Amino acid sequence: MRKYFIAGNWKMNGSVDLLNKMHNALSELPVQGSNVTAGVFTPFIFVQHAAEIFKASPIVVGAQDCHWMSSGAFTGEISPTMLIEIGATHVILGHSEIRRDQGDSDSRIGEKAAAALNAGLTPIICVGESLAERNSDSTIRIVTQQLDEIIKASTKPLTNSVLAYEPIWAIGTGLAATPDQVQEVHSAIKEHLFDNHNLQLLVLYGGSVTAANAGEIFACPSVDGALVGGASLKPTEFSGIVLSAISAAQR
């Protein structure tokens, strides 16, 4: 059976009420023993509550970023060791919105990945291209260059990491790469990682994934799941995506 990972990135959204509704929806799914990992990645303020509410379930809980140091004079920041202490097991790193709004470089993302791994977190590391880069046929060069810089900057082997390919032009736009486009990039990423870094990692697709298009995306042989944005805020919709992954894992 293939393994799939479905990560719901809530971004700056959500509430305790939504956590309760999501718990109710996901608890009805046959996730246990399905070869599918599903998780919710909430704003920092909800991580501890999410960890408590999902404690007895197979659903994992993560944050959307972390600092590259375990402590220090970094006002407003959250360290990976703090996330571990409140029950997180995973963390998203290098999301295009963090890169855009906070100026994270590939080398900084590599430093964060090493810090997360040292603390015991599993990082989900994002790479992706802009529309201009896609239109200039630079996608493969851009994403593999990002990967090389991240790996170079990490002082910890990324063996226990997950990758997410997120075409920036498809995030929150309602646009989605075609299955052929997705497969092409995922296959190239996996080939590059194995040939150049001896790494075999799960690679998720992130770009306007919905319950309606999840099935065809998961049918791509090199796609190992999804990093879900807007649809992860709708319990029924997110459950549908997880169900699609469970069905795909059984084929």
Secondary structure, 3 states (H helix, E strand, C coil): CCCEEEEEECCCCCCHHHHHHHHHHHCCCCCCCCCEEEEEECCHHHHHHHHHHCCCCCCEEEECCCCCCCCCCCCCCCCHHHHHHCCCCEEEECCHHHHHHHCCCHHHHHHHHHHHHHHCCEEEEEECCCHHHHHCCCHHHHHHHHHHHHHHHCCCCCCCCEEEECCHHHCCCCCCCCHHHHHHHHHHHHHHHHHHHCCCCCEEECCCCCCCCHHHHHCCCCCCEEEECHHHHCHHHHHHHHHHHHHHHHC
